[in-house]
Amino acid sequence: MKAKDVRDMDSGKILKTINELKQELFNLRFQGAANKLENPARCRLVKKDIARMKTVLRERELGLNG
């Protein structure tokens, strides 16, 4: 997901998506521990998406336009 797409979302939807991604990350880590992970790169992508969304929320909190 691109930062522009995240900025177009409202804060409630971003928070909901963050929770969903955290759940997905938990499941991916569990699969990795059980050696059943099909796409190891997905963990990194999910973590980056979470960070991107948290960054946009923080920008809004500080009142930054960006």
Phi, psi and omega per residue, in radians:
M1 nan 2.376 -3.102
K2 -1.535 2.723 -3.126
A3 -1.096 -0.594 3.118
K4 -1.091 -0.707 3.107
D5 -1.125 -0.678 -3.137
V6 -1.183 -0.706 -3.131
R7 -1.150 -0.435 3.111
D8 -1.354 -0.257 -3.129
M9 -1.474 2.670 3.035
D10 -1.443 2.858 -3.013
S11 -1.083 -0.652 3.130
G12 -1.101 -0.728 3.132
K13 -1.189 -0.636 3.106
I14 -1.102 -0.787 3.137
L15 -1.087 -0.709 3.117
K16 -1.115 -0.754 -3.136
T17 -1.158 -0.662 3.093
I18 -1.050 -0.781 3.125
N19 -1.085 -0.705 3.111
E20 -1.134 -0.726 3.139
L21 -1.185 -0.630 3.080
K22 -1.110 -0.681 3.094
Q23 -1.139 -0.727 3.109
E24 -1.113 -0.710 3.119
L25 -1.103 -0.714 3.085
F26 -1.038 -0.806 3.135
N27 -1.113 -0.692 3.129
L28 -1.140 -0.709 3.112
R29 -1.140 -0.660 3.109
F30 -1.117 -0.758 3.105
Q31 -1.111 -0.668 3.127
G32 -1.123 -0.653 3.122
A33 -1.198 -0.503 -3.141
A34 -1.611 0.113 -3.123
N35 1.011 0.634 3.113
K36 -2.070 0.263 -3.094
L37 -1.370 2.142 -3.092
E38 -1.494 -0.636 -3.091
N39 -2.234 1.606 -3.092
P40 -1.103 -0.453 -3.134
A41 -1.224 -0.332 -3.127
R42 -1.104 -0.598 3.104
C43 -1.023 -0.821 -3.126
R44 -1.129 -0.711 3.139
L45 -1.135 -0.707 3.133
V46 -1.140 -0.751 3.125
K47 -1.087 -0.687 3.129
K48 -1.185 -0.662 3.093
D49 -1.116 -0.720 3.110
I50 -1.084 -0.806 -3.136
A51 -1.096 -0.700 3.133
R52 -1.086 -0.746 -3.130
M53 -1.199 -0.690 3.097
K54 -1.134 -0.613 3.112
T55 -1.122 -0.769 3.130
V56 -1.121 -0.711 3.099
L57 -1.084 -0.724 3.140
R58 -1.158 -0.677 3.086
E59 -1.049 -0.740 3.116
R60 -1.144 -0.678 3.134
E61 -1.099 -0.679 3.138
L62 -1.468 -0.179 -3.138
G63 1.360 0.453 3.122
L64 -1.475 2.502 3.051
N65 -1.779 1.997 -3.101
G66 -3.047 nan nan
